[in-house]
Amino acid sequence: MKRGLSARRATHGGEEMRRKRGWPVKHVVVNRLRELRQEAGLTQEQLAADLDVTRHTILALEVGRYVPSIELALRLAAYFNRPLETIFWLDPHEDRRMRGQAPLPAPSAKGNEGLRDD
């Protein structure tokens, strides 16, 4: 790999090599952005301009090559006036693998006093 490549480009390059070799590329986050954009009668260019991103970003999101930042995902949810999880969600296999993995909180001897967000 050439020096100076960003981590994102290096990762993308790895994906491209996997595709060329016929190996599977793992897509953990699924979305319905293309469907929502088309329902709204928008082109990729129009949506990109409204969100102040490039058309390439919209294309990469729609084909699953790019997972948006939380900020962009929330902006898309607000733009389409939909809950985030109706636009983006985990691949079902990954969802099953991760669901319920967080440790349960330890019981408190004093009830709920330890649950404050101070």
C-alpha positions, 0 to 999 in steps of 0.5 A, spaced: 500 500 500 502 506 498 504 511 503 499 517 505 493 513 503 487 515 508 484 509 512 478 510 508 481 509 502 485 503 504 479 500 507 475 501 500 481 499 496 481 492 500 474 492 499 475 493 491 480 487 492 475 483 495 470 484 489 475 483 484 477 476 487 470 474 487 470 474 495 464 477 499 464 484 502 461 484 508 455 490 509 453 490 516 449 496 515 443 496 511 439 502 508 433 504 504 435 511 502 435 510 494 427 508 495 426 514 500 429 518 495 425 516 489 419 516 493 420 523 494 422 524 486 429 527 488 435 525 484 442 524 487 444 531 485 438 534 489 438 530 495 446 531 495 445 539 494 439 539 500 444 535 505 450 539 503 454 533 501 457 530 494 452 526 489 458 521 490 456 520 497 449 519 496 451 514 491 456 510 496 450 510 501 445 507 496 449 502 494 452 500 501 459 502 500 459 508 505 456 508 512 454 515 514 457 518 520 451 519 526 450 526 524 449 525 517 444 519 518 440 523 523 440 529 518 437 524 513 432 522 518 430 529 519 430 530 512 425 525 510 421 526 517 422 518 519 425 515 525 433 513 524 432 505 524 427 506 518 432 508 514 438 505 517 439 498 520 444 492 522 444 486 517 439 481 520 445 476 522 449 482 525 443 484 529 442 477 532 449 477 533 450 483 537 443 483 540 443 483 548 451 483 549 451 489 553 452 487 561 446 488 565 447 493 570 449 491 577 443 491 582 444 497 587 443 496 594 440 503 595 435 502 589 435 506 583 439 512 586 445 509 582 441 511 576 442 518 576 445 522 570 449 527 573 
